[in-house]
Amino acid sequence: MFGISFGELLLVALIALLVLGPERLPGAARTAGLWVGRLKRSFNAIKQEVEREIGADEIRRQLHNERILEMERELSQSVLPPTPGSSAASKSAADASTAPDKSTPP
């Protein structure tokens, strides 16, 4: 993780034993372990928060892209000429609207 070998850890433990003594070494090791645990939890919390924010940004970006794609589809449908199959239906509808009404006498 930090590039510390077993020999270096053993050297640090030996120096701690000499400096603190055998009576205070277990308490100091426990305190150091608690601090390391707190640091790990803090870093993990920060990491999760950043990942959550990045995920939220990604979702916003995807929604924005989907809206743009939908707008492009609507625009292309309104600009493109009708397909051959739909022109016959629209032509008959146009003829029906321009034909005189035969149900009422002239």
C-alpha positions in Angstrom: 0.0 0.0 0.0 2.6 2.5 1.0 5.6 0.5 -0.1 6.6 -0.5 3.5 8.3 -3.9 3.8 8.0 -6.3 6.7 11.6 -5.4 7.8 10.7 -1.7 8.1 7.5 -2.5 10.1 9.6 -4.7 12.4 12.1 -1.8 12.9 9.3 0.6 13.7 7.8 -1.8 16.2 11.2 -2.3 17.9 11.8 1.4 18.2 8.3 1.9 19.6 9.0 -0.9 22.1 12.2 0.8 23.2 10.6 4.3 23.4 7.3 3.5 24.9 8.2 0.5 27.0 6.2 -2.8 27.3 3.5 -1.2 29.6 2.4 1.5 27.2 3.0 -0.2 23.9 -0.4 -2.1 23.7 -2.3 1.1 24.5 -0.4 3.0 21.8 -0.9 0.2 19.3 -4.6 0.2 20.0 -4.8 4.0 19.7 -2.9 3.9 16.4 -5.2 1.2 15.1 -8.3 3.3 16.0 -6.8 6.4 14.2 -6.0 4.3 11.1 -9.6 2.9 11.2 -11.0 6.4 11.4 -8.9 7.6 8.5 -9.9 4.6 6.4 -13.6 5.3 7.1 -13.2 9.0 6.4 -11.5 8.3 3.1 -14.1 5.7 2.1 -16.9 8.1 3.0 -15.3 10.8 0.8 -14.7 8.4 -2.0 -18.4 7.2 -1.9 -19.6 10.8 -1.9 -17.4 11.7 -4.9 -18.6 8.5 -6.7 -22.2 9.4 -5.9 -21.7 12.9 -7.3 -20.0 11.6 -10.4 -22.9 9.1 -10.9 -25.4 11.9 -10.5 -23.6 14.0 -13.0 -23.5 11.0 -15.4 -27.3 10.5 -15.0 -27.9 14.2 -15.7 -25.7 14.0 -18.7 -27.6 10.9 -20.0 -31.0 12.6 -19.5 -29.8 15.7 -21.3 -28.5 13.6 -24.2 -31.8 11.7 -24.4 -33.7 15.0 -24.5 -31.5 16.2 -27.3 -32.0 13.0 -29.3 -35.8 13.2 -28.9 -35.7 16.8 -30.1 -33.6 15.7 -33.1 -36.1 12.9 -33.9 -39.1 15.3 -33.7 -37.2 17.8 -35.9 -36.3 15.2 -38.5 -39.8 13.9 -38.6 -41.3 17.4 -39.2 -38.7 18.3 -41.8 -38.6 15.1 -43.8 -41.2 14.6 -46.6 -43.8 12.0 -45.9 -43.1 8.4 -46.9 -44.8 7.0 -50.0 -47.2 4.8 -48.0 -48.5 7.7 -46.0 -48.9 10.1 -49.0 -51.8 8.0 -50.4 -53.6 8.3 -47.1 -53.0 12.0 -46.8 -54.0 12.5 -50.5 -57.4 10.8 -50.0 -57.9 12.8 -46.8 -57.2 16.0 -48.7 -59.5 15.0 -51.6 -62.3 14.3 -49.1 -61.9 17.7 -47.5 -62.0 19.5 -50.9 -64.8 17.5 -52.4 -68.3 19.0 -52.3 -70.6 17.7 -49.7 -73.2 15.4 -51.4 -75.4 14.9 -48.4 -77.0 18.4 -48.7 -78.8 19.6 -51.8 -77.3 22.5 -53.8 
